[in-house]
Amino acid sequence: MGIKAGNQLEMVTARIEGKPDWSEHWFSLTCGPRLVKGGKVWLSPLSEGFKDSHVLGVGSRTAIGFPASRGKLFLVTFLDSLSLEAEAKVMQAIGCLEAMNLDGGASVGLAHQGQVLLPPGRNLTNVLVVYDRKYRAPAQLKESWERFQKGYRPSPDPSVFFD
């Protein structure tokens, strides 16, 4: 999933549709398997390279998706165990045109206003941070977004870029 200039959301199943042009994304998130594509439940985890029984079985899950308007992002955490199919149907039911599974279980934590409401079950190396009107994004982050909107595209450092 990526956010392009103009807040355009894009979701690509890279192993099936081919890799997107990462330089077009200000932000991108690799995850999976894909749950909803074009508004329909779309599950093909094995063709996407997912083989782990924790992913393919029943478990607590987190998903990300967006509606046809592409005007919002849905980030949903399921604390009760469910299958990928059940997760996909929920994401479709809340109006997602596109949706993907994220890591769940011990990888899920939730903090709000500086308080940890749900501690993760393990140390996390990545987090999604959501800013709002009350808790605004740092100036440096806003400046990065504005530069991207104006056409600035940094060249990735090959020593830290993973493809």
Secondary structure, 3 states (H helix, E strand, C coil): CEEEHHHEEECCCHHHHCCCCHHHEEEECCCCCEEEECCEECCCCCCCCCCCHHHHCCEEEEEEEECCCCCCCEEEEEEEEECHHHHHHHHHHCCCCEEEEECCHHHCCEEECCEEEECCCCCCCCCCCCCCCCCCCCHHHHHHHHHHHCCCCCCCCCCCCCC
